[in-house]
Amino acid sequence: MPVYLAAYFLENYLFMEKSNAAALLAQDAQAVWHPFTPLVGSAQPLLVTHAQGAYLYTSDGRQIIDAIGSWWVNLHGHSHPHIAQAVARQATQLEHVIFAGFTHEPAISLATRLLEVLPTNQKKIFYSDNGSTSIEVSLKMAMQYWYNQEGENTRRRKVVALEGAYHGDTFGAMSVGERSPFNAPFAPFLFDVHFLPVPYTPDVFSAADATDTQACLQAFTELVQTQEVAAFIFEPLLQGTAGMKMFSRDLLNELLAIAKKHDVLCIADEIMTGFGRTGKLFACEYLDVAPDMMCLSKGLTGGALPLGITTCTEKIMEAYRSYDLLKTFFHGHSFTANPLACAAANASLDLLLAPESVANRARIAAKHRAFAERISTKSFVRQVRALGVVLAVEFETQTQTSYVNEARHYLYQYFLDQDILLRPLGNIVYILPPYIISDEDLEKVYQAIEQIKL
Ligand SMILES: *Cc1c(COP(=O)(O)O)cnc(C)c1O
């Protein structure tokens, strides 16, 4: 084809693509309600046409570095062929089936393989659809654990959580989360939860202020001594939504020991921290005491499909092993253990446990630590925190640190203008990249952070 003709077609093609994108975006504005997004005054969303590795490609021809793993879910890069093939294969074999009275290989092998890598006291896998549902399951499982043994008059009615906690957006999950402007409309409908003041530390290995630690332990001890606490739920060591805030491993060990002593069920929410984010496969591996239940989602499928899991110990199951039908755990979702999602999770686990992925996580962690050192001396930096592949930089601003901090709007756009996707939490910028991100791209993200002018 003559060059001018090729150019003509290319131009036309690009024009068609462009007008197609414009039409789609107009329809989006009309028909789609996006999460966490005001209906007026928000920028037009970017139309993603495809994604590969660490990059998102948009209809306006941009290649954007996905430095937050698409809301903390993506582990191995986008459209990974190993996961794609596993899902495609599964789709032609068994796409879905009712999970009561029926079972299937992808769910069985995923459960078996997960139990091999989870803390050894975890013995059973309960499937659901997402992070919030895995939390709902854990709370209901804990409440019924007491009900099954002590009946409706059980004193174990209290749930304890940590200040700053985020466990999801459904009602139970909201109840155990920090009360914030975001859930204010629902506040009257949330059940009462006791929140412990948690002293944050620059990293999980340093000790917290002794007075604050005592206050936290004291508050917890007083609560559990009432014998009224059913469960204690926490994000182990690293509170994501709170702003990638870390607290001391020693403190959590002590809290868990106190809980254990008073028979309080401990629920570890590893929805964000699981699958290698903190430098171990699960954050609980840093602890001396294993939890009674764990919640998993996000990275579970490598970020390809929604899936949630709640795991529990033999002790929990014991309370449900009964011929009394009413002691059954009556909970389930239509898409429980969806075979496509389980196939994706199995494929993701292959990748996660492979030496390349282990090496990548160590590489990113080392680069984060070096960058943390490099940036910590800057005057605009209040604190830098690094754990595993998570790096958070908290900036000095006039106002207090919070999600609604206006710095966030400026920062989000600042990074996007450089083709980097970061979604600051208030004045806290964090990186949580897919493990395959290149050193060059990491460096690009670091430099963008370094050159911020607030
Ligand atoms: C994201 C998240 C949840 C909620 O998961 P969804 O899948 O968004 O419902 C719960 N807990 C933690 C720690 C999370 O990061």
Ligand as a Chemical Component Dictionary entry (heavy atoms), coordinates in Angstrom:
data_LIG
# 
_chem_comp.id                   LIG 
_chem_comp.type                 NON-POLYMER 
_chem_comp.pdbx_formal_charge   0 
_chem_comp.three_letter_code    LIG 
# 
loop_
_chem_comp_atom.comp_id 
_chem_comp_atom.atom_id 
_chem_comp_atom.alt_atom_id 
_chem_comp_atom.type_symbol 
_chem_comp_atom.charge 
_chem_comp_atom.model_Cartn_x 
_chem_comp_atom.model_Cartn_y 
_chem_comp_atom.model_Cartn_z 
_chem_comp_atom.pdbx_ordinal 
LIG C1 C1 C 0 -10.357 -3.900 50.332 1  
LIG C2 C2 C 0 -10.445 -4.376 51.713 2  
LIG C3 C3 C 0 -11.625 -4.944 52.209 3  
LIG C4 C4 C 0 -12.889 -5.039 51.388 4  
LIG O1 O1 O 0 -12.748 -5.840 50.266 5  
LIG P1 P1 P 0 -13.741 -5.636 49.030 6  
LIG O2 O2 O 0 -13.411 -6.740 48.094 7  
LIG O3 O3 O 0 -13.436 -4.289 48.465 8  
LIG O4 O4 O 0 -15.127 -5.731 49.554 9  
LIG C5 C5 C 0 -11.616 -5.404 53.510 10 
LIG N1 N1 N 0 -10.524 -5.323 54.289 11 
LIG C6 C6 C 0 -9.371  -4.795 53.846 12 
LIG C7 C7 C 0 -8.172  -4.772 54.740 13 
LIG C8 C8 C 0 -9.292  -4.293 52.555 14 
LIG O5 O5 O 0 -8.156  -3.729 52.121 15 
# 
loop_
_chem_comp_bond.comp_id 
_chem_comp_bond.atom_id_1 
_chem_comp_bond.atom_id_2 
_chem_comp_bond.value_order 
_chem_comp_bond.pdbx_ordinal 
LIG C1 C2 SING 1  
LIG C2 C3 SING 2  
LIG C2 C8 DOUB 3  
LIG C3 C4 SING 4  
LIG C3 C5 DOUB 5  
LIG C4 O1 SING 6  
LIG O1 P1 SING 7  
LIG P1 O2 DOUB 8  
LIG P1 O3 SING 9  
LIG P1 O4 SING 10 
LIG C5 N1 SING 11 
LIG N1 C6 DOUB 12 
LIG C6 C7 SING 13 
LIG C6 C8 SING 14 
LIG C8 O5 SING 15 
# 
